[in-house]
């Protein structure tokens, strides 16, 4: 598992990478009340704003950690944003993506 300076985590799962936010990030944000996810199939570049989250404290954008394509989104967190607070490292993931350059995950 890798972590970004923006408190996102990345976990390799076969040819895909699963992306979410850390427990520290959820504690800073407070209880999430809204999550907007990217479209499956969307091509994204590192730094693109791909997820919007709103909590009782603030609104925040989650950026793509690397270049690639969104392959799956976690619709369960749209219906129940509290899943991100309850289990940010497992069931509270945001999206899966394939990387344009898989070797970037190593670096």
Steps between C-alpha positions, in 0.01 A plus 500: 500500500622850415399832653497851349571834667128575458411210733382270222591133492562276198489123512596284203240237407621307196517743207298761688566743782234566764491859633355637823580740783673425828345481843688821586327678212156383613572621854600842367191525280245372749186310402457483122154591371557502120728324251516562123705246307648509148349319203619147438715500187620858551864569418669706771836668547696525822365797695158508330214554745305174472297468822308764694422434864307711747501459875340680789823705523612561141489415130806350335614363166695178464751500215617220276826369648635391158407504131257229393142394443220457755380139480256480791343730759367411844132592465436378856668814639279727289194346662665483845793747536545392864670183367806712429515610865424154635748303287721733290766240424270221379129552420535879474717500184412753226602351165716250317720596209746356255822696471633647176850419631482217757865559589399837655353311794847375585648847525 
